[in-house]
Amino acid sequence: MEGLIAQALSPYEREVVLCYLQGMSCREIAEACGTHLKSIANALRRVKCKLR
């Protein structure tokens, strides 16, 4: 099952969701990745859609 999830997500989406699961806020993830808050929110939305 874990392998299927990893295959479904892009490397960026995996990085974002791993940070999120570790308890980081979207703002913290954005700062750590050097990207915009909206990019993190979009990545999490894509992950949720892909894993349905």
C-alpha positions in Angstrom: 0.0 0.0 0.0 2.8 2.4 0.9 4.4 1.9 -2.5 1.2 2.7 -4.3 0.8 5.9 -2.4 4.4 6.9 -3.2 3.9 6.1 -6.9 0.7 8.3 -7.0 2.4 11.4 -5.6 5.1 13.6 -7.1 8.3 14.1 -5.1 7.1 17.6 -4.1 3.8 16.3 -2.9 5.5 13.5 -0.9 7.7 16.1 0.7 4.8 18.3 1.6 2.6 15.6 3.0 5.5 14.1 5.1 6.0 17.5 6.7 2.3 17.9 7.2 2.1 14.5 8.9 4.9 15.5 11.2 2.7 18.3 12.5 4.1 21.2 10.5 1.7 24.0 9.6 1.3 25.0 6.0 3.2 28.2 6.7 6.1 26.3 8.3 6.2 23.9 5.3 6.2 26.9 2.9 9.1 28.5 4.8 11.1 25.2 4.9 10.5 24.6 1.1 11.2 28.2 0.2 7.8 28.5 -1.6 4.5 30.2 -1.3 1.8 29.2 1.2 -0.7 28.8 -1.7 1.7 26.2 -3.3 1.6 24.1 -0.2 -2.2 24.3 0.1 -2.5 23.3 -3.6 -0.1 20.4 -3.1 -2.1 19.1 -0.1 -5.4 19.5 -2.1 -3.9 17.4 -5.0 -2.7 14.7 -2.5 -6.2 14.5 -1.0 -7.7 14.1 -4.5 -5.2 11.5 -5.6 -5.6 9.4 -2.4 -9.4 9.2 -2.6 
